[in-house]
Amino acid sequence: MAEVYDSNNIFARILRGEIPCKKVLETKHSLAFHDINPLAPVHVLVIPKGAYLNMDAFSAKATAEEQADFIQAIGETARLMKAEENGYRIIANNGANAHQDVPHLHIHVLGGRPLGRMLKPAGE
């Protein structure tokens, strides 16, 4: 059975203005804001404004305009944060095994320091 989008998740509440955020960028279809528990000097979340549970739902159901806007918002966010100068990482956790904490698609833009290896090699 497919998971159902929870319209009361924290990101949906941020989008409705019920919870404040420290906004970095807002476009027609996307919102970027600082993570409240940053893991790097640059740690911004980029979310689509539509009710998309994860990347699977977004890639299957979002319009081409929403998808283009979201990808452009990720790049513009990295540039606004000056993360492109020394490199940055983008991460999307999708589902339980990937530790997706909020059931709304979100991309982490991380940078501002060396981030180390993303994952240990499979044999370690």
N, C-alpha and C positions, 0 to 999 in steps of 0.2 A: 504494500500500500504506500502510495506517495505521501510525503509529508505535506502538511497544509501550512500556508504562511500565517504566522501569528501577527496580527495587526497591532498588538500591544507590545511588541519587542521594543527595546530601547531606541533603535534607529528609526523605527516608524514614529515613535513619540517625538524624537528630535525633529523629524521632517514635518510633523504637525505643529511644532513650536511649543510642545508641552514641556520639553527639557531643553535647556540652553546648550549651546556648543560654541566653541571658539572657531569660527568659520575661517577657512582659508580661501575657498572658491565656491561659488554657486553658479550653475548654468541652468538651462531649461530642464535638463533631465538628470542632473547630478549635483551632489553636495560633497565638499571636502572639508574636514575639520580635524583639529588636533585630537589625538588619542588622550584620554584622561589618565592613562597609566603608561606613559611612553617608555619604550624599550631602547630608544636611541635618541640622540639630539633632535633628529627629524623623525617624527612618527605621526603621520597624518593618515586618516581613513578617508577613502573615497567611496561613496555609495550611490547607487542609482536611486532616483526618486520613486521609481515604480516598486511595487510589492513583489520583489524577486527573492526567493529563499536562498538561492546559491547560484553559482556560475552555470550549472546545468539548466536551471529554470530560465536564467537570463539569456543564455545563448539560444535556447529553444523558443522563447516567447517574446522577447523584447523586439521592438521594431528596429529596423536598420538605423533610423535616426537616433534612437536611444543608445544603441550599441556604439555608434560613432561618437556621440557626445560623451559617453562614459570613458572610452579610450582616450579621447582628447583631454578630458578633465584630469585623468591620471597623469598624463604628460605635462599639462600646464601646472598642476599641483607640484610636481617635482621641480619644475623651473622656478615657480614662485618661491619655493623653499630653498632654492640654490643647491638642491641635492644633485643635480646633474654635473656639477663642477668636479666632484671627486667620485661619483658613482652612487648608486642607490639600489635598493632591492624592492621589488613589489611582490607581495604575497597575498594569496587568497586561500583561506582554509575552507574546504567544502565538505561538510558532513562530520559525523562523529569521529571517524578514524583520523581526520585531519585537525581535530579539536576546534571546530567552528563553534565559537562561544555565543554568537548572536545570530539568530536565524533570519538574517537579511544579508544579501550579498554585500561584501565589503572588501576593498583592496587596501592593504597596509602599504604605505610608501615610507620606507625606512632609509635613513642615511645620516650623514654628519659625523661618522666615525667608521673605522674598519669594522665590518660586520662578521668576519670569520666565515667558515664554511657554512653552507646552508644546511646540509645533512651529513652525517657520517656515511662513508661508503657502505654499501650493502653488507659486506663481510665483517664489519666491525661490531 
